[in-house]
Every structure is written in structure tokens, then in C-alpha cells.
Amino acid sequence: MPDLVPTRRAAPLVLAALIVLTGCSMSLPRDLASLDEVKGCSAWDTGTVTRLGRAYDRTTPRRILECSLSIIREEAFRSISKSTLASRVCFLLADSETDSNRRRMLAAEGVRWAEIAVHLGAWLDGEVHYYFAVNLGLAVQDTVVVAIKNLPRLEEELKAAVQHAPEVDGGGPERVLGMLYLQAPSWPKGIGDGDKAVQLLAKVAWQYPEHPLNHIFLSQALWEVEGDEALDEIRTHLDEAARLLGLRNWGYAHKQWHQGITDLATDIGEERFLDCEYLHCGG
């Protein structure tokens, strides 16, 4: 899911519900990840976090993200805006986390913050539905349980995000939904559909062409579904992804997306995509 670029060698994405909706609960999970980079955060307040939070993305320093999350955790008053921001911050922290247990805890917290936002009235907020889904995907990626049972819920959340905020994260809702269809078991066990995945991912790459992951995921889907027949199109999209990686700072995601390109390049036998100079390995 999210920024975990799949390859033909990768294990299938696990789509199991780690969190059960808690109705009107406004509490956070008991098992919260520690925040280690919060020195100096005492000078912050929720106003500072809200102001800075509008610009948070994959390039935001981890210390700023942890400070922001710590301030929101301590705030007694819950609001839609702060809960939505906390869910996004949890995703950014979890997505860049190398320790699987911390990643699970941060993502599970992100799911809960999205639940709180919905409880407060954000039913039609596509961003909330998106960060619910991508946090859930990260929270369960290492847990092989009840996957098939929960496929409809994840599909529902992503469809709501597509309906209300398709532009979030450069086409993120349809990008993740497309990968869900690619990686999920097919009927009758699941909702997997390779043709639908290619269709969605081609649409996202066309509507949001400036996001490298849209081209990487489309290339992956084309290879999985159409194989050698799509090699020319795959090369075109990998070239574009490589070009985009060199145009700006993509933060922690640069290394992940670079790996996604090189893994697929190895599968299709395209050596030029293994050249660090060509792929701007250093970011």
C-alpha cells in the first residue's frame, strides 16, 4: 500500500483490520509509540502546530512531526482539524519508520485519529477517509489475519476518499485503490481485479502526472497483468518516474521509490534503471 512499492518478488499485501471501530470512543489506543525527538517542543502550542501542519509532507523533518503529534496528544479538546492532522502525521511517521512494531503502533494511532474525526462530523471529508485507509494498510502489512473479511471496508474507505478528495497526495486515493485491486485475491475470495487496477492506475498517472509513484505503480500493474506485451509502456512510465525523482526533494520516500524502480527494472531486464546517476539515488 501507500508508499510500499510492490514487486513480483514481494509478499502479497495483507489487508486485515487491526482496529475495530469503537463507536463514540474519543480515546487513543493504549499502546502508543514513544516520541523520541520532542526536546524543545514545550515552546509549541496547538496554534503553532495547526499553522505549520498545513505544509507537512514527506520532506518534513521527523522532529517536527513528532513535536506536532505530542502536542495534539496532550490537547484535551478534540477537533476535526487537529484529528485529521494527527492522522496524517501518524502516516508520515509510520511510512518512514524502519522498526515494524513502531510502524504498527503509529499507524494504528493514525486509524484512531481518523475515527475520532469521523465521530466529530467529518463523514464527507475525503482526506480523513484516505488517511484512515493508508494508516490501516501500514498497520496490518506484517499481520496475516482476517484479510478477506476486511477487504470491503478498505475498498469502501478508499472509494469515499476518491469521491470527496481525489487530489489528496497527488491522486493517492485512486492510486491506493488501484493497488488494492491488483494485490487483493480475486473473486470469489476477494475483490482483486487486474484489469480494473490497470484502468485506475492509468487514469491516476494521466490526471496527476507529476507524482512519481503514479508511474511506478502503473508500471508494476502493467507488468503483472500484461507482461511483455506492455514493455514499451512500462519503460515510458519508469523513465518518467526517474525523471520526476530528480526534479525535487521527495524526502524519505525517494529511497523507497528508487527501490521500486530498480526492483521492477531487474524483473524486466532494463539495466539503465539500475544506474544511480540516472535514478538520482542521492535524492
C-alpha positions in Angstrom: 0.0 0.0 0.0 0.8 3.7 0.3 4.5 4.0 -0.4 5.5 0.4 -0.1 6.2 -0.3 -3.8 5.3 -3.9 -4.6 7.4 -6.1 -6.8 6.9 -9.5 -8.3 9.1 -10.9 -5.5 7.2 -9.2 -2.7 4.8 -10.9 -0.4 1.1 -10.0 -1.2 -0.2 -7.0 0.6 -2.1 -8.1 3.8 -5.4 -6.2 4.2 -6.6 -7.2 7.6 -8.4 -4.9 10.0 -6.2 -4.3 13.0 -8.5 -1.8 14.5 -12.2 -2.3 15.2 -14.3 0.8 15.1 -15.1 2.0 18.6 -18.3 3.8 18.1 -18.2 7.0 20.1 -14.8 6.4 21.7 -12.6 9.5 21.7 -9.7 7.8 23.4 -6.4 6.8 21.8 -5.0 3.3 21.7 -3.4 2.2 25.0 -0.2 1.1 23.1 1.3 4.3 21.8 4.7 4.7 20.2 7.2 6.7 22.1 8.2 10.0 20.6 11.9 10.4 20.9 12.6 13.7 19.2 10.5 16.1 21.2 13.1 18.2 23.0 12.1 21.8 22.8 8.5 21.0 22.0 7.4 22.6 25.2 7.6 26.0 23.5 5.0 24.9 20.9 1.2 25.2 21.2 -1.7 23.9 19.1 -1.8 27.2 17.2 1.8 26.6 16.0 1.0 23.0 15.1 -2.1 23.9 13.2 -0.3 26.7 11.2 2.8 24.5 10.4 0.7 21.4 9.8 -0.8 22.7 6.5 2.6 22.2 4.8 3.6 18.8 6.3 4.7 16.2 3.7 7.3 13.6 3.2 10.1 16.2 3.4 9.1 17.4 6.9 11.8 16.6 9.5 10.8 13.8 11.8 11.4 16.0 14.9 8.7 18.5 13.7 6.3 15.7 13.1 6.9 14.1 16.5 6.6 17.5 18.2 3.3 18.1 16.5 1.9 14.7 17.4 3.0 15.1 21.0 1.2 18.5 21.3 -2.0 17.1 19.8 -1.9 14.0 22.0 -1.8 16.3 25.1 -4.6 18.6 23.9 -7.8 17.8 25.9 -10.1 19.4 23.3 -10.6 17.2 20.2 -11.4 18.8 16.8 -11.8 17.7 13.3 -8.9 19.7 12.0 -6.5 18.5 14.7 -7.6 14.9 14.5 -7.2 14.9 10.7 -3.7 16.5 11.0 -2.7 13.9 13.6 -3.9 11.1 11.3 -1.7 12.5 8.5 1.3 13.0 10.8 0.9 9.4 12.0 1.0 8.2 8.4 4.1 10.2 7.6 5.9 8.9 10.7 4.8 5.3 10.2 5.5 5.3 6.5 9.1 6.4 7.1 9.6 4.1 10.2 12.0 1.1 9.8 11.0 -0.6 13.1 8.0 -2.8 12.3 6.5 -2.5 15.8 6.7 1.3 16.0 5.3 1.4 12.5 2.3 -0.7 13.6 1.7 1.5 16.6 2.0 4.8 14.8 -0.3 3.6 12.0 -2.9 2.2 14.5 -2.9 5.6 16.2 -3.5 7.2 12.8 -6.5 5.0 12.3 -7.9 6.0 15.6 -7.4 9.7 14.9 -9.3 9.3 11.7 -12.1 7.6 13.6 -12.2 10.5 16.0 -12.5 12.9 13.1 -15.4 11.0 11.6 -17.1 10.9 15.0 -16.8 14.6 15.3 -18.6 15.0 11.9 -16.0 14.5 9.1 -18.2 11.9 7.3 -17.7 13.7 3.9 -14.0 14.6 4.3 -12.1 12.6 1.8 -8.8 13.3 3.4 -9.9 11.6 6.6 -11.1 8.5 4.7 -7.8 8.4 2.8 -5.6 8.6 5.9 -7.8 6.0 7.6 -7.1 3.6 4.7 -3.4 4.2 4.3 -2.7 4.0 8.1 -4.7 0.8 8.2 -2.7 -0.6 5.4 0.6 0.1 7.2 -0.7 -1.2 10.5 -1.6 -4.6 9.1 1.1 -5.1 6.5 3.0 -7.6 8.6 -0.1 -9.3 10.1 -1.7 -12.2 8.2 -5.2 -12.2 9.7 -8.8 -11.8 8.6 -7.6 -10.2 5.3 -10.5 -11.3 3.1 -13.1 -10.3 5.7 -12.0 -6.7 5.7 -11.4 -6.1 2.0 -14.8 -4.5 1.6 -14.2 -2.0 4.4 -10.9 -0.8 2.9 -12.4 -0.5 -0.5 -15.3 1.5 1.0 -12.9 3.9 2.7 -10.8 4.5 -0.5 -13.9 4.9 -2.6 -15.1 7.6 -0.2 -11.7 9.3 -0.5 -11.9 9.2 -4.3 -15.4 10.7 -4.2 -14.6 13.6 -1.8 -10.9 14.3 -2.2 -9.3 12.6 -5.3 -6.5 15.1 -5.3 -5.1 14.2 -1.9 -1.4 13.1 -2.1 -1.2 13.5 -5.8 -4.1 11.2 -6.6 -3.5 9.0 -3.6 -7.0 7.6 -3.2 -7.3 6.1 -6.6 -3.6 5.1 -6.6 -4.0 3.0 -3.5 -7.4 1.7 -4.6 -5.7 0.6 -7.9 -3.0 -1.3 -5.9 -5.7 -2.8 -3.7 -7.4 -4.3 -6.8 -4.0 -5.5 -8.1 -2.9 -7.2 -4.9 -6.2 -8.5 -3.4 -7.4 -12.1 -4.0 -9.7 -12.3 -7.0 -13.3 -13.4 -6.9 -14.8 -15.3 -5.1 -12.3 -14.9 -2.3 -11.7 -11.2 -2.7 -12.1 -8.1 -4.8 -8.9 -8.4 -6.8 -9.2 -7.4 -10.5 -6.0 -6.8 -12.5 -7.8 -5.1 -15.4 -9.6 -2.7 -13.1 -6.2 -2.0 -11.4 -4.6 -1.0 -14.7 -7.5 1.1 -15.6 -7.5 3.1 -12.4 -3.7 3.5 -12.3 -3.6 4.7 -15.9 -6.2 7.3 -15.0 -4.2 8.5 -12.0 -1.0 8.7 -14.0 -2.8 10.8 -16.6 -4.6 13.1 -14.1 -1.7 13.5 -11.7 1.4 13.0 -13.9 3.8 14.9 -11.5 3.8 12.2 -8.8 6.5 9.5 -9.4 4.6 6.8 -7.5 1.7 7.0 -10.0 4.0 6.0 -12.8 5.8 3.3 -10.7 2.5 1.7 -9.6 1.1 1.8 -13.2 4.3 0.1 -14.4 4.0 -2.6 -11.8 0.4 -3.2 -12.7 1.1 -3.4 -16.4 3.9 -5.9 -15.8 1.7 -8.0 -13.5 -1.3 -8.0 -15.8 0.0 -7.7 -19.4 3.6 -8.8 -19.0 6.0 -8.5 -22.0 3.2 -7.0 -24.2 3.4 -3.8 -22.2 7.2 -3.4 -22.1 7.3 -0.3 -24.2 4.6 1.4 -22.0 6.4 0.2 -18.8 9.7 1.7 -20.0 8.0 5.0 -20.7 6.5 5.3 -17.2 9.7 4.2 -15.5 11.6 6.8 -17.5 9.1 9.4 -16.3 9.3 8.3 -12.7 13.1 8.5 -12.8 12.9 12.0 -14.3 10.5 13.2 -11.6 12.7 11.8 -8.8 15.4 14.2 -10.0 13.2 17.3 -10.1 12.6 17.9 -6.4 13.1 16.7 -2.9 10.8 13.8 -2.1 12.1 13.3 1.4 12.3 9.8 2.9 10.2 8.5 0.0 13.0 9.0 -2.5 14.8 5.8 -1.4 11.6 3.8 -1.3 10.5 4.8 -4.8 14.0 4.4 -6.2 14.0 0.8 -4.9 10.6 0.3 -6.5 12.0 1.3 -9.9 15.2 -0.8 -9.6 13.2 -3.9 -8.5 10.9 -3.7 -11.5 13.8 -2.9 -13.8 15.5 -6.1 -12.6 12.4 -8.1 -13.5 12.1 -6.6 -17.0 15.9 -6.6 -17.7 16.3 -2.9 -18.1 19.9 -2.2 -16.8 19.8 1.6 -17.3 17.3 1.9 -14.4 19.9 0.3 -12.2 22.3 3.3 -12.8 22.4 5.5 -9.7 23.3 8.6 -11.8 20.2 8.0 -14.0 17.9 7.5 -11.0 19.3 10.3 -8.8 19.9 7.8 -5.9 21.0 10.5 -3.6 17.8 12.4 -3.8 
